[in-house]
Amino acid sequence: MMVGEVDQLQKEVSVCKVWGGAVNVTVPTGRGQEFESFGGRGTQKSCSKMEPRWFLLLVVVLGTLLAAGNAFEIKIIGGHEVAPHSCPYMASLQKAGSHLCGGVLVHPRWVLTAAHCLTEPVQRLRLVLGLHDLHNPHAPGLTFHIKAAIRHPGYNLHLENDLMLLKLDGQVRPSRTIRPLAVPRGRRAVPAGTKCSMVGWGQTHQGGKPARTLQKLDLHVLDIRMCNNSRFWNGSITSHMLCLAADSKAQAPCKGDSGGPLVCSKGQLSGILSFSSKTCTDVFKPPVATAVAPYVSWIRKITGRCSE
């Protein structure tokens, strides 16, 4: 990028929060009105009226969120603590012992996470597996240095292709507390209405600290056409993304949950959490994950070729 382009970009971007605990930017997409999000989805300049059928669908999908008087309380995760080590594939990306992002073990030597989580040289970061309680000195998990970080070549500041593979400096021996999660066998899209779940150590209230113990939240996949309506993400959601909603009230993933796994039917990895609204709980800016199925060949190519 030339110096002039850098200067222009600096004029266009606005700083916003990201799930991964670092700072990212909101950049222009040229598709509509400006908004802020954890992942810097962009600015948009055109709006269209919401069609009646999508408004009705909105009412149906979000009715349970808006029915309760306290629907907009600032509980972010809003889920529940999982049984210790019931998600043995879960990883914590850390700096100086502090949790930054989630990740998922997909190979004895590789962890898959969100590309935007890499905001530091890998020499300053660690991956911890086998954790449940982030602060339990008697169960510290297994810590690895990062030997290599490979972002998807199509990753950009609009958070398209927001995936990254991190290579461990050792090999995991599968056990009760540490075990890889299977990736999809094909490229079949996850249909709207599919029930899923996510786990993470993200904030349990806005502006708070990461959760001490691993939390789980039930979600379902929304219709991408509704998510691309002008009242929602206004055309920013691609076919390689999954738009999500919690089952009740204003529950949602938040800062610290980025990079964590979305698990849907058959216990397979379906997505990696990517971005949402600045406040986490804006029902018109639901959380979005990068779908894993379209990238299986890339994952297998990297983990197979670079496994030594």
C-alpha positions in Angstrom: 0.0 0.0 0.0 1.4 3.4 -1.0 1.8 6.3 1.5 -1.1 8.2 0.0 -3.4 5.2 0.3 -2.4 4.8 3.9 -3.2 8.5 4.6 -6.6 8.1 2.9 -7.4 5.0 4.8 -6.5 6.7 8.1 -9.1 9.4 7.2 -11.8 6.9 6.5 -11.5 4.4 9.3 -13.0 4.7 12.8 -11.8 2.8 15.8 -14.2 0.3 17.4 -14.0 -2.7 19.7 -13.6 -6.3 18.7 -14.4 -9.6 20.3 -10.8 -10.5 20.4 -9.9 -7.9 23.0 -7.8 -5.8 20.6 -8.6 -2.8 18.5 -9.9 -3.1 15.0 -11.3 -0.6 12.5 -14.5 0.1 10.7 -13.7 0.6 7.0 -15.9 1.7 4.1 -17.5 -1.0 2.0 -19.3 1.4 -0.3 -22.7 -0.3 0.4 -24.6 1.9 2.8 -24.9 3.8 6.0 -22.1 3.9 8.6 -22.1 1.7 11.6 -19.7 0.3 14.1 -19.1 -3.3 14.8 -16.6 -5.5 16.7 -15.1 -6.6 13.4 -15.1 -3.5 11.3 -17.7 -4.5 8.8 -17.8 -1.2 7.1 -19.8 1.9 6.1 -22.9 1.8 3.9 -24.5 4.7 2.1 -27.8 3.5 0.8 -30.9 2.3 2.6 -34.0 0.6 1.3 -37.4 0.1 2.9 -38.0 -3.1 4.7 -40.4 -5.3 2.8 -43.5 -6.3 4.7 -42.6 -10.0 4.6 -39.2 -9.5 6.1 -40.7 -7.2 8.8 -43.1 -10.1 9.7 -40.2 -12.5 9.8 -38.3 -10.1 12.0 -41.2 -10.1 14.4 -41.3 -13.9 14.5 -37.6 -14.4 15.0 -37.0 -11.6 17.5 -40.2 -11.8 19.3 -38.8 -13.7 22.2 -36.0 -11.1 22.5 -38.3 -8.1 22.7 -41.1 -9.6 24.7 -39.5 -9.3 28.1 -39.3 -5.9 29.7 -35.6 -6.5 30.6 -34.7 -7.7 27.1 -31.9 -5.1 26.8 -30.2 -5.8 30.0 -26.4 -5.9 29.6 -25.8 -9.6 30.2 -23.8 -10.5 27.1 -23.1 -14.2 27.2 -26.3 -14.9 29.1 -25.5 -18.6 28.9 -24.3 -21.1 31.5 -21.1 -22.7 32.6 -20.3 -26.0 30.9 -19.2 -29.1 32.7 -15.4 -29.0 33.1 -13.6 -30.4 30.0 -16.9 -31.1 28.2 -15.5 -29.1 25.2 -12.0 -30.6 25.0 -11.3 -28.9 21.6 -11.5 -25.4 23.1 -8.4 -23.2 23.1 -7.6 -19.9 24.7 -5.3 -17.5 22.8 -3.5 -15.5 25.5 -1.0 -12.7 26.0 0.9 -12.5 29.3 -1.6 -14.9 30.9 -4.6 -12.8 29.8 -7.3 -14.3 27.5 -7.7 -12.6 24.1 -9.6 -14.9 21.8 -11.0 -18.3 21.6 -9.9 -21.0 19.2 -10.6 -24.6 18.3 -8.2 -27.6 18.0 -8.8 -29.1 14.6 -5.6 -31.2 14.3 -3.0 -32.4 16.9 -0.7 -29.5 15.8 -3.2 -26.9 14.7 -5.7 -24.5 16.2 -8.3 -22.6 14.0 -9.3 -19.1 15.1 -10.4 -15.8 13.6 -7.8 -13.9 11.5 -8.5 -10.6 13.2 -7.4 -12.0 16.5 -3.7 -11.7 15.5 -2.8 -8.2 16.6 0.6 -9.1 18.2 3.7 -10.9 17.0 3.2 -14.6 17.6 6.2 -14.6 19.9 4.2 -12.7 22.5 1.2 -15.0 22.3 0.5 -18.5 23.7 -2.2 -21.1 23.1 -3.6 -22.9 26.2 -5.6 -26.1 25.8 -7.4 -28.2 28.4 -8.7 -25.2 30.3 -12.0 -24.7 32.1 -11.2 -22.1 34.8 -8.9 -19.4 33.5 -7.6 -18.6 37.0 -7.3 -22.0 38.6 -3.6 -22.6 39.4 -4.2 -26.3 40.1 -5.6 -26.9 36.6 -3.6 -24.6 34.3 -4.1 -26.5 31.1 -1.4 -27.2 28.6 0.5 -24.2 27.1 2.0 -24.0 23.7 4.1 -21.5 21.9 2.9 -20.6 18.4 5.3 -21.9 15.7 3.4 -20.3 12.7 0.3 -18.2 12.0 -1.4 -18.6 8.6 -4.2 -16.3 7.8 -6.6 -17.2 5.0 -5.2 -15.4 1.8 -8.6 -13.8 1.2 -8.9 -12.2 4.6 -9.5 -8.4 4.5 -10.5 -5.5 6.7 -14.2 -6.2 5.9 -13.7 -9.5 7.8 -14.3 -11.6 4.8 -12.6 -15.0 5.1 -11.9 -14.3 8.8 -10.0 -17.5 9.5 -6.4 -18.3 10.7 -4.5 -21.4 11.5 -2.1 -21.4 14.4 0.6 -24.1 14.5 1.6 -25.4 17.9 5.2 -25.9 18.8 4.3 -29.5 19.9 1.9 -32.2 19.2 -1.2 -32.9 21.2 -1.9 -36.5 22.4 -5.7 -36.8 22.5 -7.1 -37.3 26.0 -10.2 -36.7 28.0 -9.4 -33.0 28.4 -7.8 -32.2 25.0 -9.1 -33.5 21.7 -9.6 -32.1 18.2 -13.0 -31.3 16.9 -14.0 -32.6 13.4 -14.4 -30.2 10.5 -17.3 -30.8 8.0 -16.8 -33.4 5.3 -18.4 -31.3 2.6 -19.2 -27.8 1.6 -22.9 -28.0 2.4 -24.3 -24.7 3.8 -25.8 -24.6 7.3 -29.5 -23.9 6.7 -31.5 -21.2 8.4 -33.2 -22.4 11.6 -30.4 -24.8 12.5 -29.7 -25.0 16.2 -26.1 -24.4 17.3 -24.1 -23.6 20.3 -21.0 -21.6 21.1 -18.6 -21.7 24.0 -16.1 -19.0 25.2 -14.6 -17.0 28.0 -16.0 -13.6 26.6 -17.4 -10.9 28.8 -20.5 -11.7 30.7 -21.5 -8.1 30.9 -20.7 -5.1 28.8 -17.3 -3.6 29.6 -16.5 -6.4 32.1 -13.7 -8.9 32.3 -13.6 -12.3 30.6 -15.7 -15.0 32.2 -13.6 -17.0 34.6 -15.1 -20.4 33.6 -16.0 -21.6 30.1 -19.6 -20.5 29.2 -22.0 -22.0 26.6 -24.8 -20.2 24.7 -27.4 -21.7 22.5 -28.0 -20.0 19.1 -29.8 -20.6 15.8 -28.9 -19.6 12.3 -30.9 -16.7 10.7 -31.9 -16.4 7.1 -29.1 -14.6 5.3 -31.6 -12.5 3.2 -33.1 -11.1 6.4 -29.6 -10.3 7.8 -28.8 -8.4 4.6 -31.9 -6.3 4.9 -31.2 -2.6 5.4 -32.5 -2.8 9.0 -29.8 -5.4 9.7 -26.4 -5.7 8.0 -27.5 -4.1 4.7 -25.8 -6.4 2.3 -22.6 -7.0 4.2 -23.2 -10.7 4.9 -21.6 -13.1 2.3 -22.5 -16.6 1.5 -19.5 -17.7 3.6 -20.9 -16.2 6.7 -23.5 -17.4 9.3 -25.8 -14.9 10.9 -26.9 -15.9 14.4 -29.4 -15.2 17.1 -29.7 -16.4 20.7 -32.8 -18.3 21.8 -34.0 -15.7 24.2 -33.7 -12.1 25.2 -30.5 -10.2 24.4 -28.0 -12.9 24.9 -25.0 -12.8 22.6 -21.3 -13.5 22.3 -19.1 -10.5 23.0 -15.5 -9.3 23.5 -13.3 -12.3 24.1 -15.5 -14.8 22.3 -14.1 -14.0 18.8 -12.3 -17.0 17.2 -14.4 -19.5 19.2 -16.2 -22.4 17.7 -19.8 -22.6 16.6 -21.0 -26.2 16.8 -24.1 -27.3 15.0 -25.7 -30.6 14.1 -23.7 -33.8 14.4 -21.2 -32.2 16.7 -19.1 -30.8 13.9 -17.4 -27.5 13.7 -19.7 -25.2 11.7 -18.3 -21.7 12.2 -15.7 -19.4 13.8 -17.1 -16.4 15.6 -16.2 -13.2 13.8 -18.1 -9.9 14.5 -21.3 -8.3 15.9 -22.5 -4.9 17.0 -20.5 -2.6 19.2 -22.8 -3.2 22.1 -23.0 -6.9 21.6 -26.8 -6.9 22.2 -28.2 -4.9 19.3 -30.8 -7.3 17.9 -30.6 -5.5 14.5 -26.9 -6.3 14.3 -26.8 -10.0 15.2 -23.5 -11.8 15.7 -21.9 -13.3 12.7 -19.6 -16.3 12.3 -17.4 -17.4 9.4 -18.8 -20.7 8.0 -16.1 -23.4 8.1 -17.5 -25.7 5.3 -16.3 -23.5 2.4 -12.8 -23.6 3.8 -12.3 -27.3 4.5 -10.0 -27.9 1.6 -7.8 -24.9 2.7 -7.7 -26.2 6.2 -6.8 -29.7 5.2 -4.2 -28.5 2.7 -2.4 -26.4 5.4 -2.7 -29.0 8.2 -1.6 -31.8 6.0 1.3 -30.1 4.2 2.7 -28.4 7.3 2.1 -31.1 9.9 5.8 -31.7 10.6 
